[in-house]
């Protein structure tokens, strides 16, 4: 009987660990599963905010304090990358959108693009960087710094650029962002103390599998109407998809060029991080009160986010093969996220 209980408990853990080991393949498959299962998507949509909170908890749970201290000892690159992703990118988006009059021509699309711009990088960015063998530590430190600033910078840009297109008051947006981020960090700290670092390291693959399942909740929620919309208006959906891919790779390329002096590997990983905006966090902060076109753009934006690790894998492998495998701020090999 004891053996049976152990087997019953071990089977789900083994399945989650297997899923976690699939890496970029599993991440890429999420968007297609979301499109193929609209009834499940509808069931999961009410749980987007909770899913984002769990993802944030998992990300903070896997923070390596030693790796953070290593980069904080030489913070120049981190500060520059943080300023770029939290201030420069939203400013460029805002100026560009206003210059072409997008706020008048398509207010809903303008809102979606600006929420994408003011969002911090995705909490899954360090894990995706690690899957590619890139410097996950640099991404993690920049991510933490940028995420900490988002409750302050997002409301400022919301007031200055988005204006009446955002029905949620900037102060309310900032407070919700702060509550989500601070609450998830607190939960992660408590779990870390209760469970212990050794157990977290031991179950890295299982945690990664849980992360993939929770990511599916968000992906499925935003993919609910994608298949039907493609059938009803294929041209419009293709245009939105092209825009999503164009924005993603434009941000990636420009960021990589800006940080080219830091080295090709670091430039690529910073570009990948900057392009992977945490739109789920903004959805959670706004309570999901977004126009239909914004939801569709967010849905199609998941394609480049989750397909790019698989697409960029050959390039990442070439860069890491040429690099000395040491990173700014430390003399150690890239730290694996726990």
C-alpha positions as CSV (number, residue, x, y, z in Angstrom):
1,X,0.0,0.0,0.0
2,X,2.8,2.4,0.9
3,X,4.5,1.6,-2.5
4,X,1.2,2.4,-4.3
5,X,0.9,5.7,-2.5
6,X,4.5,6.6,-3.5
7,X,3.9,5.6,-7.1
8,X,0.6,7.7,-7.2
9,X,2.5,10.7,-5.9
10,X,5.6,10.2,-8.0
11,X,3.7,9.9,-11.3
12,X,2.5,13.5,-11.5
13,X,5.9,14.8,-10.4
14,X,7.6,12.7,-13.0
15,X,5.2,14.0,-15.7
16,X,5.9,17.6,-14.7
17,X,9.6,17.0,-14.7
18,X,9.4,15.5,-18.2
19,X,7.4,18.5,-19.4
20,X,9.9,20.9,-17.8
21,X,12.7,19.1,-19.7
22,X,11.1,19.7,-23.1
23,X,12.2,23.3,-22.9
24,X,11.7,25.4,-26.1
25,X,9.7,22.7,-27.8
26,X,7.0,22.8,-25.0
27,X,7.0,26.6,-25.0
28,X,6.5,26.7,-28.8
29,X,3.7,24.2,-28.6
30,X,1.6,26.3,-26.2
31,X,0.3,28.7,-28.8
32,X,-0.9,26.0,-31.1
33,X,-2.6,24.1,-28.2
34,X,-4.3,27.4,-27.2
35,X,-5.7,27.9,-30.7
36,X,-6.8,24.3,-31.0
37,X,-8.8,24.2,-27.7
38,X,-11.2,27.2,-27.6
39,X,-13.7,25.6,-25.2
40,X,-10.8,25.1,-22.7
41,X,-9.6,28.6,-23.4
42,X,-13.0,30.0,-22.3
43,X,-12.9,28.0,-19.1
44,X,-9.4,29.3,-18.2
45,X,-9.8,32.9,-19.2
46,X,-11.2,34.0,-15.7
47,X,-8.0,32.7,-14.1
48,X,-5.5,34.9,-16.0
49,X,-4.7,37.2,-13.0
50,X,-4.2,34.2,-10.7
51,X,-2.0,32.5,-13.3
52,X,0.2,35.7,-13.7
53,X,0.5,35.8,-9.9
54,X,1.7,32.2,-9.7
55,X,4.1,32.7,-12.6
56,X,5.6,35.7,-10.7
57,X,5.9,33.6,-7.5
58,X,7.7,30.8,-9.4
59,X,10.1,33.3,-11.0
60,X,11.0,35.0,-7.7
61,X,11.3,31.5,-6.1
62,X,14.0,30.6,-8.6
63,X,16.1,33.8,-8.0
64,X,19.7,33.0,-7.1
65,X,20.9,35.5,-4.5
66,X,24.6,34.8,-5.2
67,X,24.1,35.5,-8.9
68,X,22.3,38.7,-8.1
69,X,25.1,39.9,-5.9
70,X,27.7,39.1,-8.6
71,X,26.1,41.5,-11.1
72,X,25.2,44.1,-8.5
73,X,28.9,44.4,-7.8
74,X,29.3,45.9,-11.3
75,X,25.9,47.4,-12.0
76,X,26.7,49.6,-15.1
77,X,25.3,47.2,-17.7
78,X,22.3,46.3,-15.6
79,X,21.5,50.0,-15.0
80,X,21.8,50.8,-18.7
81,X,19.6,47.8,-19.7
82,X,17.0,48.7,-17.0
83,X,16.8,52.3,-18.2
84,X,16.5,51.1,-21.8
85,X,13.7,48.6,-21.2
86,X,11.7,50.7,-18.7
87,X,12.2,54.3,-20.1
88,X,13.6,54.3,-23.6
89,X,11.4,51.6,-25.2
90,X,8.1,53.1,-23.9
91,X,9.3,56.6,-25.0
92,X,10.1,55.4,-28.5
93,X,6.8,53.6,-28.8
94,X,4.9,56.6,-27.5
95,X,6.6,59.1,-29.9
96,X,6.3,56.7,-32.8
97,X,2.6,56.0,-32.3
98,X,1.7,59.7,-31.7
99,X,3.8,60.7,-34.7
100,X,1.6,58.6,-37.1
101,X,-1.6,59.6,-35.3
102,X,-2.4,56.0,-34.2
103,X,-4.3,57.2,-31.1
104,X,-6.8,58.7,-33.5
105,X,-6.7,56.2,-36.3
106,X,-6.9,53.1,-34.0
107,X,-7.3,53.9,-30.3
108,X,-7.6,50.2,-29.3
109,X,-4.4,49.2,-31.2
110,X,-2.7,52.3,-29.7
111,X,-3.7,51.1,-26.2
112,X,-2.4,47.6,-26.9
113,X,1.0,48.8,-28.2
114,X,1.5,51.2,-25.3
115,X,0.6,48.6,-22.7
116,X,3.1,46.3,-24.4
117,X,5.7,49.0,-24.3
118,X,5.3,50.1,-20.6
119,X,5.2,46.5,-19.4
120,X,8.3,45.0,-17.8
121,X,10.1,42.0,-19.5
122,X,8.4,38.7,-19.0
123,X,9.1,36.8,-15.7
124,X,9.8,33.8,-17.9
125,X,12.6,35.6,-19.7
126,X,15.5,34.2,-17.5
127,X,14.2,30.7,-17.9
128,X,13.9,31.1,-21.7
129,X,17.4,32.5,-21.8
130,X,18.7,29.6,-19.8
131,X,17.0,27.2,-22.2
132,X,19.1,28.8,-25.0
133,X,22.3,28.6,-22.9
134,X,22.5,32.4,-22.8
135,X,23.3,34.6,-19.8
136,X,20.2,34.1,-17.6
137,X,21.8,35.9,-14.7
138,X,22.1,39.2,-16.6
139,X,18.4,38.9,-17.6
140,X,17.4,38.1,-14.1
141,X,19.0,41.1,-12.5
142,X,17.8,43.5,-15.2
143,X,14.3,41.9,-14.9
144,X,14.1,42.4,-11.1
145,X,15.3,46.0,-11.4
146,X,12.9,46.8,-14.3
147,X,10.0,45.0,-12.6
148,X,10.5,47.0,-9.4
149,X,10.3,50.2,-11.4
150,X,7.2,49.3,-13.4
151,X,4.6,50.3,-10.8
152,X,6.1,53.8,-11.0
153,X,7.0,54.1,-14.7
154,X,3.9,52.5,-16.2
155,X,1.5,55.0,-14.5
156,X,3.7,57.9,-15.7
157,X,3.6,56.8,-19.3
158,X,-0.1,55.9,-19.0
159,X,-0.9,59.5,-17.9
160,X,1.5,61.2,-20.4
161,X,0.9,59.1,-23.5
162,X,-2.1,56.8,-23.3
163,X,-4.4,59.3,-21.6
164,X,-8.1,58.6,-21.9
165,X,-7.6,55.4,-24.0
166,X,-6.8,53.7,-20.6
167,X,-10.0,53.6,-18.5
168,X,-8.0,52.5,-15.4
169,X,-6.6,55.5,-13.5
170,X,-2.8,55.6,-13.5
171,X,-2.6,55.6,-9.7
172,X,-4.8,52.5,-9.6
173,X,-2.7,50.8,-12.2
174,X,0.5,51.5,-10.2
175,X,-1.1,50.2,-7.0
176,X,-2.3,47.0,-8.6
177,X,1.1,46.4,-10.2
178,X,2.8,47.0,-6.8
179,X,0.3,44.7,-5.1
180,X,0.9,41.9,-7.6
181,X,4.6,42.2,-7.6
182,X,5.1,42.7,-3.9
183,X,2.6,39.9,-3.0
184,X,4.2,37.4,-5.3
185,X,7.7,38.2,-4.1
186,X,6.6,37.8,-0.5
187,X,5.0,34.5,-1.2
188,X,8.1,33.3,-2.9
189,X,10.3,34.4,0.0
190,X,8.1,32.5,2.4
191,X,8.0,29.4,0.2
192,X,11.8,29.5,-0.1
193,X,12.2,29.6,3.7
194,X,9.7,26.8,4.2
195,X,10.9,24.5,1.4
196,X,14.6,25.3,1.4
197,X,17.0,26.0,-1.5
198,X,18.1,22.4,-1.7
199,X,14.6,21.2,-2.4
200,X,14.1,23.9,-5.0
201,X,17.3,22.9,-6.8
202,X,16.4,19.2,-6.6
203,X,13.0,19.8,-8.2
204,X,14.1,22.3,-10.9
205,X,12.6,20.3,-13.7
206,X,9.3,19.8,-11.9
207,X,9.1,23.6,-11.2
208,X,9.8,24.2,-14.9
209,X,6.9,21.8,-15.8
210,X,4.6,23.7,-13.4
211,X,5.7,26.9,-15.0
212,X,4.8,25.7,-18.5
213,X,1.4,24.5,-17.3
214,X,0.6,27.9,-15.7
215,X,1.9,29.8,-18.8
216,X,-0.7,27.7,-20.8
217,X,-3.5,29.3,-18.8
218,X,-2.5,32.8,-19.9
219,X,-1.8,31.7,-23.5
220,X,-5.1,29.8,-23.7
221,X,-7.0,32.7,-22.3
222,X,-5.8,35.2,-25.0
223,X,-6.1,32.6,-27.7
224,X,-9.8,31.9,-27.1
225,X,-11.1,33.6,-30.3
226,X,-8.0,33.4,-32.5
227,X,-9.1,30.5,-34.6
228,X,-12.6,31.9,-35.2
229,X,-11.2,35.3,-36.0
230,X,-8.7,33.9,-38.5
231,X,-11.7,32.1,-40.2
232,X,-13.8,35.3,-40.2
233,X,-11.2,37.9,-41.1
234,X,-8.0,36.2,-42.2
235,X,-6.5,39.4,-43.8
236,X,-6.9,41.5,-40.6
237,X,-5.6,38.7,-38.4
238,X,-2.6,38.2,-40.7
239,X,-1.9,42.0,-40.6
240,X,-2.0,41.9,-36.8
241,X,0.2,38.9,-36.7
242,X,2.8,40.5,-39.0
243,X,2.7,43.6,-36.8
244,X,3.3,41.5,-33.7
245,X,6.3,39.7,-35.3
246,X,7.5,43.0,-36.6
247,X,7.4,44.8,-33.3
248,X,9.0,41.8,-31.5
249,X,12.0,41.5,-33.9
250,X,12.4,45.3,-34.2
251,X,12.7,45.7,-30.4
252,X,15.1,42.7,-30.3
253,X,17.3,44.0,-33.2
254,X,17.5,47.6,-32.0
255,X,18.3,46.5,-28.4
256,X,21.0,44.1,-29.6
257,X,22.5,47.0,-31.6
258,X,22.4,49.4,-28.7
259,X,24.2,46.9,-26.5
260,X,26.5,45.5,-29.1
261,X,29.6,46.8,-27.2
262,X,28.7,44.5,-24.4
263,X,29.3,41.4,-26.6
264,X,27.2,39.5,-29.0
265,X,25.8,37.0,-26.5
266,X,24.8,39.7,-24.0
267,X,23.4,41.8,-26.8
268,X,21.3,39.0,-28.0
269,X,20.0,38.0,-24.6
270,X,19.2,41.6,-23.7
271,X,17.4,42.0,-27.0
272,X,15.4,38.8,-26.4
273,X,14.5,40.0,-22.9
274,X,13.4,43.5,-24.1
275,X,11.2,42.0,-26.8
276,X,9.4,39.7,-24.4
277,X,7.1,42.2,-22.7
278,X,5.0,41.0,-19.8
279,X,1.7,41.8,-21.3
280,X,0.0,39.4,-18.9
281,X,1.1,41.6,-16.0
282,X,-0.6,44.5,-17.6
283,X,-3.8,42.4,-18.3
284,X,-3.8,41.4,-14.6
285,X,-3.2,45.0,-13.5
286,X,-6.1,46.3,-15.7
287,X,-8.3,43.5,-14.5
288,X,-8.7,42.3,-18.0
289,X,-10.8,45.3,-19.0
290,X,-9.4,45.7,-22.5
291,X,-11.1,46.2,-25.8
292,X,-11.4,43.3,-28.2
293,X,-8.7,44.4,-30.6
294,X,-6.2,44.8,-27.7
295,X,-7.0,41.2,-26.7
296,X,-6.4,40.0,-30.2
297,X,-3.1,41.8,-30.5
298,X,-2.0,40.4,-27.2
299,X,-3.0,36.9,-28.4
300,X,-1.0,37.2,-31.6
301,X,2.0,38.6,-29.8
302,X,2.3,35.3,-28.0
303,X,3.5,33.7,-31.3
304,X,6.9,35.5,-31.5
305,X,7.4,35.3,-27.8
306,X,7.0,31.6,-27.5
307,X,8.3,30.6,-31.0
308,X,11.4,32.8,-30.8
309,X,13.4,30.6,-28.4
310,X,13.1,27.7,-30.9
311,X,13.8,30.1,-33.8
312,X,16.9,31.6,-32.2
313,X,18.3,28.4,-30.9
314,X,20.9,27.9,-33.7
315,X,22.1,31.5,-33.4
316,X,22.4,31.2,-29.6
317,X,24.3,28.0,-29.9
318,X,26.8,29.6,-32.3
319,X,27.3,32.6,-30.0
320,X,27.7,30.6,-26.8
321,X,30.2,28.3,-28.6
322,X,32.4,31.3,-29.4
323,X,32.1,33.0,-26.0
324,X,34.5,32.5,-23.1
325,X,31.4,31.6,-20.9
326,X,32.1,34.3,-18.4
327,X,29.9,37.3,-17.8
328,X,30.1,40.9,-16.7
329,X,30.2,41.3,-12.9
330,X,31.5,37.8,-12.3
331,X,34.3,35.5,-13.2
332,X,32.1,32.5,-13.0
333,X,30.2,30.5,-15.7
334,X,26.6,31.4,-16.3
335,X,24.5,30.6,-13.3
336,X,21.8,28.1,-13.8
337,X,18.4,29.3,-12.4
338,X,17.2,27.2,-9.6
